[in-house]
Structures are given as structure tokens and as C-alpha cells.
Amino acid sequence: MAEIHAYWEDSLYAVTAFPGANEKNWRVLVMIEQIIEDRKLLGPGNDADKKALVETIYRASQKTFQSPRILRFLFFALVEKGQYDEAELALKAYLDMAEINHKVKGTTAEDSLTHDERVRLDVESRYDITTVMIAGSRLYSKELAKPQEALKCASGALDNIHEHLQNHELVADLLNDAYQCQGIAYGLQASTTHEPHQRPQLYAKAVESLENAIKIAPGAFDSQYLLALQYAEMREIAKAILTVKQSIGLNSSHIPSWHLLALLLSSQKDYERALGICAVGLKESEWDLAQTDGFSASQLDGEDYLALRVTQAILQDQVHGPEAGLEHEEALFSLYTRVFAPEPSSMGESLFDIQNVQRRDQSDNNVIVNVSPSVVVNGGTTTGRQRSGSILSSRSRNGGGSDVGSIIGASNSNTLEVPKANYASSITSSIGSSPNKHRKIPPPAAAAGANQASLGRSLLSLPPPVQRPTTKSVMRTARANKMLVTLWLMSASAFRRLSRMEDALKAVEEAERVDASNPDVWYQLGLLYAAQEDRETASVSFSKALALDPYHSACLARVGRSYLDAGSLEMAEGILESTTKSLGWDNAEAWFYLGKVFEATNRLTRAKECLWYALDLETSRPVRSFTEALPRYVQ
């Protein structure tokens, strides 16, 4: 099939010139349409296949002029490849062009065109435009964190459906997808707004949209899950539990639904039942089974599985104490190395890129070598750089070094760095061990050329070509770093509560090695110094956390408390009131300390309101944040 496509493309382009005014190179459009359909039958392929498809579409764009069909194919291909920034540009160009074409040509005559006629005339149907809008809304919400643009796309899709597609055979699926996207966009807006009067309205609209999706497709588990997550974020725990149980009833293998139920039970302080739900959810999951059976499994499913295991460890800590939580750390780090290992499908050459291979053979550069970042295993050279003012540099100047764990990472590095499987024993008993015992593996984007790098360097002296990583791979590396920081900070928290301050500090150091720009690292360091009554150093750490994230609600609550303890009531009130009105509206500590400020200034009515609200939030607080632990989209 690939050879046929290559021959077809080369033969057609040999006799095809750039189109003139009012001309359509319809043969190019027909060819690309057929290639896309064939690729759907053959499957998505690996990363090289996806890259080859994007290049094929780009070549087709050079033989057409402002073709909305080509832009549509390019948008979907870029999303599949994971190049989300370029996909956004293609999306904007497509929607602008499709809107202009419909205004110029009208819709009356277009409704009677057959599919083949649309391809030859390069005319987009309302259905095509609507599917792009829905996919665009997903892109903006899930990958780009742009809820306003996501809402615009979802609302535009709904308008198209209601006005033009009521009689379409797939109208139910379109409405379900569009209402889901609209609900997610409203929920994202609500969670990120700094205007307290807008938040309830946005949450209400999010719930309304998701309820509409359920009315359209009552048997779809994903809408039930999304609505339950929205209720949970709004702290309507009873409604959330009822809804997520419906999701589990429709799809018992969906890990995030079990995870959400466990967190909801933890918010009711029913930790034993929450632990039981974690065990059932992990048993029902197909991800670990797929790994042990040797079949490929989704990386995102693996991340969901790891997230549930983390919550299980936190619940063990809550029920049996921090010592019990530490017992699970070795297994969590081992699981981390599996979840964030390179995906097999990302490796290898494209089976469909015959035409690109032919063109490379005809060029002056007959050989291209892809050199991956270095792989260092047990005793190699580390690539992390010393940071001025960091935890690590301050300890090294005092003669102390970190000997806990096995991560030497840098947040700006191109590599994913993972700990050794025997983490638990090393963190508790390897003081004074060799600092060279580090292991580092490349991320998925860099894995393809890892085995060829040394051979290529020995045969060729040409510098390796610089290949920009996809947005998808960059985001995955960021998620991996964030999860690794979470694991280290869990250890630090447990050690701090066990009064093992030196071990806690070493765990925080390891978290800083992974990502010094994560504000939670400095917040946890501040808690550590505060526990040792070192208020000045704790204040500096909290300040660093706020420099990285000015809206870190937990840190702002601690700073407000410090002003309250120091008697600076005006400063405390200003910080705490702004926190509770913006992103810290659900932070129980911030409301509690604000109530104490009002109590100290004899505003007893407001103090009572704040303290009651703090109590409500505390009695419904889960062991982990709903929105940080759970995905907003169902894969």
C-alpha cells in the first residue's frame, strides 16, 4: 500500500502544476482523501508513520491553494502526531477559511452535493466543519489549557448542529461530544477564574451541559464520569458518589472512575472503604494485566493506574500512619519506571514513508543519523547543572551531599530520569553510599535513536540534525517530572511527620533535582523548616514557592497565618481574603485563618461565617485534589 501511495504521489506531482485562479487540483484532493482513508484502515502506526503523513499533506498543500480540505486533514494529522502548537494554527486557518467559503457560496446549493462532488470542488460540509470544531475544543481544553477558545469551538459546533444537522444520521454522537466539550470548557473556566461572582454561574453551566450530554447518550459512561468529577470539584459529594457509581456500572474497567469514588469516600473520612475501592479498581484495571501478558497498553492508562496507586499509598498513610505509607514507596518508584518507559510504538522507521526514503536516496545527504540524548546507567556522567541558591548548592557548600535515591535530573533536560527499583532500602539505609549510582533513560521522543547513537557517531563525523520534540512528548516529560516530584515529596512529608528531618530534607533535595521550578518543592521545604521552628528559613522557602506560583493557595494560607501570628492583621486579612476569593476558594486553612483575623478584629458575624465554611470544606476535603489527581477527559 505504501509503495502504491508513493508511486501515485510522484506520478501525479510530475504532471501537476500550482493551480491558477479559480482552479482546483482535484486529483491531488482525491489522492489525499484516499491516502487518509487507507491509513484509517491500516491503523495509526508509530511516530515515524505519523510524521510521514504530515509531510505528505504538507506536500499536497504546495499543489493546492487555500484548500480547506487539506487544512482539515493537516489539523487531524498534527493532533495525532502530537504537534499541538502547529495544529492550533491549522485549526484557526481552517475555521476562518470554511466560514468565508460558506458566506461567499452560501449553503443552499452545497446541501445537494455528493461526497465525490465535494472532494472535486473542495467544498466542506457542515458535518466536516462541526467535527473539526469538536476536535478543536478538545485540543484547546485538554492540551493547550485555553478554556475560552475551547468554549467558543464547542458552542460553534452546537450552533451548527442545531441549525444544519438535525437530520444527520450521526446527530446524537455529535451532540453528545459537543455538550461534553462545552461542559469541560465551562468547568475549566470556573476552576481558573479569579472572579468569585462568576464561579457559581460557570459551574452551573458546566453541570447543565454535561447533563444534556447524558440525556443524549444515557448509556455513555464518560459523560457520567465527567459530571461526577464536576460535582466533586463543587464539593457536592453525595451527588458525585451517585453519579460516579453509574459510570462504574457502565464501564467497570475505567480506572479514573474508581479513583474518583475512592477520593469521594476519603472526603467523607471513610478511609477504610476508600482503600477497599482502590483495591477493587486496581484489580478491575486492564492496564497491569496488559503489561504482564506482554501486550501493549495505553501510556495514559498507565498514568491513571499509577495515580490510583499513589492515592492508595496516601490512604495507607492516613489509616496506618506514615511508616505504612513509606512501605509502598519502592513499588511506586518501580511502577513509575514502567509507566514512563518509552512506548514500543514510538520506535522504528515508518512503513509508509517510502516516498521520503526515495527522496533521501536522491539527495546529497544519503545518510541521516538521529542521535538521542545520552543514556547514563550506573556510574556515568550526570547532566544536571548546579543551581545557585538551591537546596543542593547550599548543602554542598556546607559539606553535605544528597545520597538518597537515584535521580539526578534537570527540568530543562531532554531526558526523563527515573529512580532505581530498590528506592525504599536506599532512602532509609544508604547514607554514605556511592553518589554515582544513578540510572537515566530517555523519554519516548528520544527513544527511537538510542540504540543507534553510538554506532552513528563511530561511522560519521557529521553533526546530528536538530529535531524539535513534539508538544505531546514535551508535555509527557513534564507530567513525568511532576509525578516524580510528587513521589519524592510524599516521602519527605512522611519523614517530616516521623521527625526524621534529615531524611525529609534529602527527599526534598531529590525533588528539587527533578524540577526546581515546581512550587510544591519549596512549599514542602518551608513546612520542613517550620516544623523545626526555623521560621525565617521557612518564610524564605514560602516566598520562593510564591515567586513560582503567585496563586499557590496552600502557601498563601501559611503566609497569612504567619502574619496573623505576628500580629500583622491587615496584611493577613489582605492575603487571606484575596486567596479565598480567587483560586483558593476551596482551601479550608485559608478560610479558617481569615475567620481568626475577623475574630481578632471583633467582626464576629463574618468570623462565624468563615469558620463554618472552613469546617464544611474540611469535612469534604479528599486526601488529594480531585482536579490534580484525575483527568478531565476520557481517553
Secondary structure, DSSP 8 states (H G I E B T S, - for coil): -HHHHHHHHHHHHHT-----TT---HHHHHHHHHHHHHHHHH----HHHHHHHHHHHHHHHTTSSS-HHHHHHHHHHHHHHT-HHHHHHHHHHHHHHHHHHHHHH-STTGGG--HHHHHHHT---HHHHHHHHHHHHHIIIIIS--HHHHHHHHHHHHHHHHHH-TT-TTHHHHHHHHHHHHHHHHHHHHHH---TTTHHHHHHHHHHHHHHHHHH-TT-HHHHHHHHHHHHHTT-HHHHHHHHHHHHHH-TT-HHHHHHHHHHHHHTT-HHHHHHHHHHHHHH-SHHHHHHHT----HHHHHHHHHHHHHHHHHHHHHH-HHHHHHTHHHHHHHHHHHTS--GGGSS--SS-HHHHHHHHHSS------------BSS--------TTSHHHHHHHTT----SSS----TT-SSB----TTHHHHHHH-TT--TT--B-B--HHHHTTGGGHHHHHHH--S--------HHHHHHHHHHHHHHHHHHHHHHHHHHHTT-HHHHHHHHHHHHHH-TT-HHHHHHHHHHHHHTT-HHHHHHHHHHHHHH-TT-HHHHHHHHHHHHHTT-HHHHHHHHHHHHHTTTTT-HHHHHHHHHHHHHTT-HHHHHHHHHHHHHHHHT--SS-HHHHS-SS--
